[in-house]
Amino acid sequence: MNKILRVGCAEVLFLGCAAGALTQTSGKSVHKLTDSKSVANETASNDVRAVNSNVPQEFVIGNGDVLAINVWKESEISRVVSVLSDGRISLPLVGEIRAGGRTPRQLESEITAKLRNYVSEPEVTVIVQEIKSQKFNVLGMVMRPGSYPLTKPMTVLDAIALAGGFRDFAKQKSIYVLRVSTDGTTSQIPFNYKDAIKGKHPEQNVQLEPRDTVYVP
C-alpha cells in the first residue's frame, strides 16, 4: 500500500511540475510576444547603425545619391529621396533643402532645426543608402571588374585589391588610370604594379578621384 501511495504522490508531483513548467513556458511565450515590437525596434536601430557605419562621417553627399531620411515616430515625414541635379531634396514640412555638398550629420542638423517648428524634439537620421555621385571603375583583367563607390581615400593598389586582384595573363606593368577632368578632357596616368609592390615610383600609386577608371590590360 505504501508503494502505491508513493507512486501516486510521485505521479501527482510529476503532474504538478509539468503544469508549472507549462505555465512558465507559456509565460515566456507571452513575454516574447509582448516584447516583439521592442525587439523589432532594436533590430531596426541596429540596422540603421550598420548602414551608417559603412559610410564615413566625413562623406560629402552629391547629386544622384539616394538618402533615407528617418524622423523618429513621424512616418509621414520619413522617406527615401534622391538628391536632384541641383543638389536639393524635398521633405514634408521642411520643403526644399540643399543636401549636396554636406555630410549626413550636417544635413541631419538642418532638418532637425527646421522640424522644431512642427515636431516636438525631432530625432532625425540621414542614411546614405546608395552612392551614385562618387564612384570609380576597375576594368580589364581583374577578377571583379565593375563600378565601386568612392567613400574614402583609395589608391590604385587599393582599387586592384578591391576588384579581387589580377586574372591570368594580366599585363601588370602596363596598367593606367584614365582620368576625366572637369572640362571633359581625359588623361592617362601610368601604373606599374611590379614596381609599386617593391616601393618604386610611389607617385604612380595616385589617390583616385570620382569617375576615374583603373584599366588593367
N, C-alpha and C positions, 0 to 999 in steps of 0.2 A: 504493500500500500504506500509505504514511504517513497519507493522508487517512482510509483505512478504520480504521486503528488509532486515530486521533484521534477519529473518530466513535464508535468503540467505547468509548473512555475517557470521552467525553462522556456516552454512554449509561449507563455504569457509575456515573459521578459523579452523574448525574441521579437514578438509581435509589437511590443511597446517600443523597442529600439528601432524597429523597421518603420513604425509610424513616425517616430521622432525624426529619423533620417529623412523620410519623405517630406515631412513638414519643413525641415531645414533646407532641403534641396529646392522645394517649391518657393521658399522664401528667397533663396538665392536667385531663382529664375525671375521672380517678380522684381527683385532688386536690379537685376541686369536689364530687364525691360524698362524699368523706370529710369535707369541711368543711360539708356541708349542714346538719347539726344545729347547728353553731356559728352559721351564718348565720341559721337559723330562730330560735335563742335570742336572737340580737342583734336581729332584727326584732321579736320579741315584746317585748323590753325597750324598744325604741324606741316601740312601740305603747303600752305602759304609760305611758311618759313623756309621749306625746302626749295621752292621755286625761287624765292628771293635770294637764297644763298648761292644760286647758280649765276647770278648777275652781280658784279661788284657794285658797291655803293657809289663809286665814282663814275659808273656808266652814264653816258650822256644820251638821252633819248633823241632819236632822229625821225625824219619823215618816213612813214611806212611802218614803223614799229607798232606792234599790237600790245595794248595795255589792258589789264584787268583792274578796274577801279572798284574797290570794295569799301563800302561805308557800313560799319557795324550796325546791324538791326535796321538798315534802310535799303531794302531790296529794290525799291523803285528808283533809287538813285544809282545803285551799283550796276555796272555794266562793263562789257568788253568793247573797247573802241580802238580804231586805227588812227594813228597820227596822220593828219592830212598833209598835202604837199606844201601848205603854208605853215606847217609846224603846230597847228592848233587841233584841239579836241573840243567836243561839246558834251556837257553834262546837265541833267535837270537841276534847276535851282542855281547852278553855278554859271551856266551859259558857256560861251566860248572862252577858252583859256589856252595860253601858249604852253605846249609841252615840249616841243623841240628845243634842244639846247639846254635842257635841265636834267638833273638827276632825278630818279624816282623819289628820293627823300625831299628834294626841293618842291616837286610837284605835289606831294602829299601835304606839305605845309601850306601851300597856297590854296588848295582845295579845302583844307580844314578851315582856314581863315574865312573863306567865302561862305562856307556852310554854317558858320556860327550864327548867322542872322536867321537861320531857319531850323537848325537842329541843335538840341542841347548836347553839349560836349561831344561833337562828332569825332569818330575814330576812323581815319582813312588809311587804307593800304593801297599802294600802287605796285602792281606786279607786271614786270615785263614778260609777257607770255611768248612773244615771237620777235626776234630781231631781224629786221629787213633793211635797216639803214646802214649797218656796218658789217659787211661781210667780205671775205676774200675767197679765192678759188685755188684749188690744187688740182692740176690736170696732168695727164700723161701717164707715165709708167710708175704709178703708185698703187697701193693695194685698195685704197678707198678714195678715188677721185671725187670731187664734188665741191660744193659751196659750204663754207663754215662761218659761224658768227665770230666777229672780232670784238669780243667783250673785254679783253685785257691785252696788255702788250705781248706781241707774238713776233718771233723772228722766223727766218726761213727754215732753220733747223726745227723749230717748234712745229711749223706747219707740216713738214715732212713726217715728223713723228705722229702728229695728229691724224695724218692720212694713212697711217699704218706702215710706213716705210716703203721701200722700193720693190717693184716687181723684177722678175728676171730680165736681164739684158738692158736695164735702165742705164742711160749714159750719165753717170753720177758727176762727171766733170763738166758737163755742158748744160747744167740747169740754169734757168734765168727767171727773173721776176719781171713780169710785164706790168708796168705802172701807167695808169691813166691820170693825167694832171687835170686840174680844174678847168683848163681851157680846151680840153679834149685831145690834146697831143699825148702820144704814147712814148715810153722809153723802156729800154731793156737793161736790167741790172744783172750782170753775170754772177753765178754762184757755183763754186767748185766744192762739192761735198767732201771729196777726198782731202782737200786742203783744210776745210773747216774743222773736221774732226781731229786734225793734227795741230790745230791752233794757228794755222797760217791764214793770212788775209782776213782777219776778223771783220774788216769793213764790208766784206761781201755779205755777211750774215745780218742784213738790214732788218730793221723793225718794220713789219708790214703795215700798210695803210689800207683803209677801206677801198674796195674794188681792185686791189692787187690780185694778180694771178701768178702763182708759182707753177712753172711748167717744167716737167721732167721728161726729156725726150727718150 
